């Protein structure tokens, strides 16, 4: 596929995803008490702030790569964006990273208060699983076995052995000097597991066999690890205006990251290596979209 075709595909789906996410929040808002409406508004505040929708696009592209239809994977794509939004709201809280800027806007807890921000994150997590479970319904209803497996994949990826476990390691490592292997484990859990679930969800909802699903999950985890190391680099060298968030915060908070132990050049080599390994695992499936999306991680500026 030409670059222009890939860009048009991404643009079209990002528009669709934004519309679907907005509808998921705003549709029930008019019928709820104002207090619940405020909660829904807080949820929507982070969801509507945009972003590249990389995780959702990976879900869609993975479904197509295994011979399924992108539309089959839409509930999974929406679910991972809701999970990602929940994780950002909670990450930014004073008890965790205490950030005041996200995607160029004040963070959720600064606008809605800390308590409501916590509830907004909780509600987005629940809504994500409701949305994914909805793949059992409607004209494009998925087989129960696929949806059950997709729910399990997502739950394991974000739970105590995945994303939340990685966040716990991140907290524990503040001010400490963990070894590089420990940091890699932390970052794989914190970011890699969710991105791995994106490819696994797409493959599952696209009708792939277990061997293929496992291969996609492994490649996604490698891509997620590359993404997190790139994020570490940008926290040191990035442009705050381009990124829409503060830079230099890892050093200020004495956070452990790859760039605290190796040079920027070495970190770039690690990013390149993980991307190559991720693409190698996907090459048999001949998916220009997946390769393009994963390739975009290297050298990103935001």
N, C-alpha and C positions, 0 to 999 in steps of 0.2 A: 504493500500500500504506500501511496505517496504521503509525504508529510502533511500536505494540505487536506488529504482525506482523513488522516488520523486526527488532525486538529478539529476538523468539522464533526467527526464522530464524538470527540470529547466535548465539544461545545454544545452539541445537541443533547447529549445525555446529562451534562451538568445542569442545563436549563430544566430538563425534565425532573432530575433529582431534587433541585431546589423547589420546584412546584409541588412535588409529592411530599416533601418534608414539611413545607409550609401548610399544606392541606391537613396533614396528620395532626398538627397542633391547633390550627385556627378553626377547623371545622367544628370541634366540640365546644369552643370557647364561648360562643354566643348563648349556649344552653346551660352554662354552669354558673354557680354563685360567683360573685366578684372575687372572693378570696381564692377560689380555684382558678378563676380567670387570670389572676396575678401570677399564680404558679405556672400556668401554661405560657404566659408572657415571658417569664424568666427562662423557661425551657427553650422557647422560640428565639430568645435573644442570642443565645450561642449557636443554635442550629442555623439561623439565617445569616450569621456573620460570614458565611461563604467558605473560603478555603478552596483547594483544588479538587476536592472530592476524590482524591487518589484512591482511597480505600474502596469506595463504592465502585469506581471504574474498574478496579482489579477484580471485584466480584463478577461484574458483567462480562468482562473480557475472558475470564476463566470459564464461565459457562459456555460461551461461544467456542472457546478453544477445544472443548471436549465434545463438540457436536450438538450442544443444546442451543436454546434460544436465550438471548440476553434478557428478554422479558420474564422468563421463568425465574431468573435470579434477582429480579427487582426487589422483592421483600428482603432478601439478604443484603442487598446493597444499601437499602434504607436503614436496616437494622445496624449495620456497622457504623454508619454515620451518626446514628443516635448514641451508640456506645462511645464513639470517639468524642462526641460533644459532652457527654457525661463525664468522661475522664478529664477533659480540659477544665470543666467547671470545678471539679474536685481538686485537680492538680494546682489550680490557681489560688485555692483557699489559704488563709493565713497559717493554718496548722501544717500545711504542706509546703508549696513553693512560694506562697505569699506574693504572687505577681499581680500587678495592677493594670497590665496592658495585654490584650490578646486580639490579634488580627486588626490592629489599629484602633481598637475601642477599649474603654474601661472594662475590666473583667466583670463577670456576672455578679460576684458578691459585692462589688463596689456599687453597682446599680440597684440591686434588689435586696442587699443585706446578706450576711453570711448564712443565716438560718434558712432563708428561702432558696439560696443558691444550693445548699446541701440537698434540700428537698427536690429541687429541679434536676439535679444529677441523679438522685434516686429514681425519680419518675421517668427520666429518659432511659435509664437502664431497663426498667419494667416495660416501657413502651417498645423498646427494641425487640424484646422477646415476643411481645404481643404481635408486632409487625411481622416478624419472621414466622410465627405460628400461623399467620393469616395466609401463608402460602398454601394451606390446606383448603382454602375457600375460593369461591369464584370460578369464572370460566376457565382460568388457567391453573386450576388446582393441581398441586404437586402430589405425588404418592406419599402416603403417610411415612413410609420408611425413610424417604429422602429428607423430609422435613424434620423428623425425629433426629436423624443424624446431624443435620445442620444445626439444630438447637444445641445438641451436645457439643459439637465443635466450637460454637461460639461461647458457650458457658465455660468450657474448660480453658479456652484461650484467655478469658478475662478474669478468671478466678484466682484462688490463692496460689496455685502453681503456675499461673501465667501473669497477666498484666498487673493485678493487684499485688501478687507476690514480688514482682519486680519493683513496684513502688515502695513496698516495705523495705526491700534491700537498699533502695535509693535513700530512704530516710536513715537507715542504720549506718550507711557509709558516710554521711555528712561529717566532715571534720576528721575522717579516718583516712588511712592509706591502704585501701585494698589492692590486691594484685590485679594485673590486667585481666587474667582469666575470670576473676570474680566480677569485674566490671562488665566484661563481655556477657557473662551469664545474666547479670542484672538487666543489661540493655536489651538482650534477646527476649527476656520475659516482658519487660516494660513496653517494648515496641514491636519486637519481632513476632511474638505470639499472635497479636491481633492481626498483623499483616498476613501472617501465615493462614489465619482463619479466613481471611478475605478470599484467598485463592482456593482454599479447601471448600468454603461455602459455595463459591461459583461452580466448582467442579462437581460438588454433590448435587446441587440443584439443577445442574446441566445433565445429570444422569451418568456420571463417570463411575468406573469401578473403584474398589478400595485402593488398589495399587496406584492408580492415577491420582486419586484424592490425596494420598500420602505424599506423592511426589510433588504435587502442587503446594501442599502445606509446607514442605521442607524448603522449596524455593521461595515461598512467601516469607518465611522466617528469616532467610538470608537477606532478602530485599529489605525487610524491616530493620534488621541489624545495620545494614548499610545506611538506611534512612536516619537511624538514631545517631550513628557516628557522624554523619553529615550535619545533624542538628547540633552535636557537640562542637563541631568546627565553627558553625555559624554563630554559636553563642560567644565565641572568641573573636571572630573576624567579620561577622555579618553586619549588614546595614540595618539598624533598627527601623528606619522608615520603610525599607523594602519588606522587611519581615513582619512588620506590624506588631512587634513585641520587643521588650527590652533585651539588650545584649549584655554580656559580662556578668550575668547573674550567677552562673555556676561558681565563678571564682569568689564572688562576694559572699556566697553562702557556703563556701568550702565544700561544694558538691564533688563527688567522685565522678569522673568521666574519662573516656579514652584519652582526651587531649590533656589530661593532667599527668599522664604517664608517657605519652609518645608525642612526637612532633606533628605539626600540621601536615607535613609531607608524608610522614608515615601513616597518618590517619587517612589521607587521600588514597594511599595505596591499599589500605584495608577496605575502604569503601569500594574501590574498583574491583578488588578480589571477590568480595561478597556478591557484588552485582554480576560478575562473570559466572560465579558458581550458581547463582539463582537462574540466570539465563540458560546455562548449560542443562539444568534439570528440566527446563521447559522446551528446549529446542526440538525434541521429537514431535511436539504438538504444533509446531509451525504457526505461532500466533504473533503476527506483527504488532498487534495492539498491546499484548502483555510485554513483549520485549521493549516496545517504545515507552510504556509507562514505567517499567523498572529502570530502563536506561536513563530516564529523566531525573532519577535521584542523584546521579553523579553531576557535580558542578552546579547544583541548584543554588539559588540566592535567597530563597524564602521557603 
